[in-house]
Amino acid sequence: MSPLPILALILTVSLTLAVAHRLVAARRQRARLRKQPLSSTRAKH
């Protein structure tokens, strides 16, 4: 097993996690600004 595909897999996973975290943070900020109760936030909390 060469380390290159393993490193690529780790990089892709870390990037996807970072993007997902940014999307969730942006959605939370938008919800706070709008101050609208969303079903998704209610289910999470």
Backbone bond lengths (Angstrom), bond angles and torsions (degrees), N, CA, C in turn:
res aa  C-N    CA-C-N  psi(-1)  N-CA   C-N-CA  omega(-1)  CA-C   N-CA-C  phi
1 M - - - 1.470 - - 1.528 109.66 -
2 S 1.321 116.22 120.18 1.467 119.26 177.29 1.522 109.69 -83.82
3 P 1.305 118.28 147.22 1.477 121.24 -175.99 1.523 113.28 -73.43
4 L 1.338 117.83 -13.47 1.474 118.87 -176.66 1.527 112.59 -63.27
5 P 1.329 120.54 -51.71 1.479 119.25 -179.92 1.517 112.26 -62.56
6 I 1.330 117.07 -32.28 1.469 120.01 178.80 1.530 109.46 -66.46
7 L 1.333 116.35 -44.15 1.468 119.47 179.24 1.523 110.27 -64.09
8 A 1.327 117.04 -40.25 1.465 120.07 179.44 1.525 109.94 -62.91
9 L 1.330 116.52 -41.40 1.465 119.78 179.81 1.525 110.45 -63.20
10 I 1.330 116.85 -43.41 1.470 120.49 179.70 1.530 110.06 -62.65
11 L 1.332 116.52 -41.60 1.468 119.60 -179.63 1.523 110.89 -64.19
12 T 1.328 116.93 -44.01 1.462 119.45 -179.05 1.522 110.75 -64.16
13 V 1.329 116.97 -42.32 1.466 120.29 -179.75 1.523 110.11 -63.66
14 S 1.335 116.96 -44.26 1.469 120.06 -179.30 1.529 110.56 -64.08
15 L 1.328 116.39 -39.48 1.467 119.21 179.65 1.521 110.80 -65.85
16 T 1.329 116.81 -43.69 1.468 119.27 -179.88 1.521 110.54 -63.21
17 L 1.331 117.02 -40.19 1.465 120.07 179.41 1.525 110.08 -64.99
18 A 1.325 117.18 -41.63 1.465 120.39 -179.94 1.526 110.77 -64.03
19 V 1.327 116.92 -43.57 1.470 120.42 179.89 1.525 110.11 -64.35
20 A 1.336 116.82 -43.35 1.466 119.98 179.96 1.525 109.82 -62.13
21 H 1.352 116.83 -41.66 1.463 119.88 179.94 1.525 110.51 -62.98
22 R 1.330 116.67 -40.62 1.472 119.68 179.27 1.522 110.52 -64.99
23 L 1.344 116.99 -40.47 1.467 120.01 179.77 1.522 110.31 -63.13
24 V 1.329 117.07 -43.75 1.470 120.38 -179.77 1.524 109.68 -64.33
25 A 1.330 117.33 -42.04 1.467 120.15 180.00 1.528 110.24 -63.99
26 A 1.327 116.86 -40.96 1.471 120.03 179.53 1.522 110.14 -64.10
27 R 1.336 116.87 -41.87 1.464 119.69 179.47 1.523 110.39 -63.44
28 R 1.340 116.69 -41.08 1.468 119.25 179.55 1.524 110.41 -64.58
29 Q 1.336 117.75 -41.61 1.463 120.51 179.49 1.526 110.44 -63.99
30 R 1.335 116.99 -41.51 1.465 120.01 178.90 1.523 109.78 -63.41
31 A 1.322 117.12 -41.55 1.468 120.65 -179.93 1.529 109.52 -63.22
32 R 1.345 116.49 -39.99 1.471 119.14 179.48 1.528 110.37 -65.29
33 L 1.334 116.99 -42.40 1.462 119.76 -178.80 1.523 110.75 -65.68
34 R 1.323 117.02 -43.81 1.461 120.20 -179.12 1.521 111.50 -74.31
35 K 1.346 116.57 -26.94 1.466 121.88 -178.03 1.534 110.63 57.72
36 Q 1.339 115.14 40.53 1.464 119.81 178.27 1.528 109.34 -108.66
37 P 1.327 118.78 126.83 1.466 121.15 178.61 1.520 110.39 -68.31
38 L 1.333 116.12 118.63 1.461 120.36 -180.00 1.521 109.99 -105.16
39 S 1.309 116.33 146.36 1.471 120.31 -179.60 1.528 110.00 -63.70
40 S 1.343 117.48 -33.93 1.463 120.11 -178.58 1.532 110.11 -65.82
41 T 1.351 117.15 -42.96 1.464 119.32 -179.96 1.526 109.96 -66.94
42 R 1.332 116.93 -37.14 1.464 119.63 179.16 1.521 110.09 -64.06
43 A 1.330 117.11 -41.36 1.463 120.46 -179.03 1.528 110.04 -66.50
44 K 1.344 116.67 -38.72 1.465 119.16 -179.24 1.522 110.48 -67.29
45 H 1.304 117.05 -46.98 1.461 120.14 -179.55 1.525 109.76 -78.55
